[in-house]
Amino acid sequence: DKSMTFAGNIPAGSYARLMKANFDRLIDAAGSAAEACEPLTRAASQFALLISCVGRKMALNQRIDEEIEAVRHVFGETAIMGGFYSYGEISPLVKGDACELLNQTMTITTFAEI
């Protein structure tokens, strides 16, 4: 019937952005998120909390393990990893800007004993 289903209500007259997923870029972005954590600590990360948008899981489907492997490659075998899927993340795109709802993101928080 050529209809679209959204995760939330869209008021009449609103604009929506559509995204076409690129599997390799989604997987590479997970690794890039892990790499961005490394310069922030003086010690190797011992625990990484991964929060991935459920939209990434839906897009990657059978390839979802590759997202975790990309992060594992950065943190190594000794770091403990855990996480969950979210329905979007709220953050500014640029430091100091207003927070916005983001989708298809991988958020990583790392912990290390110093």
Secondary structure, 3 states (H helix, E strand, C coil): CCCCCCCCCCCCCCCCCCCCCCHHHHHHHHHHHHHHHHHHCCCCCCEEEEEEEHHHHHHHHHHHHHHHHHHHHHHCCCCEEEEEEECCEEECCCCCCCCEEECCCEEEEEECCC
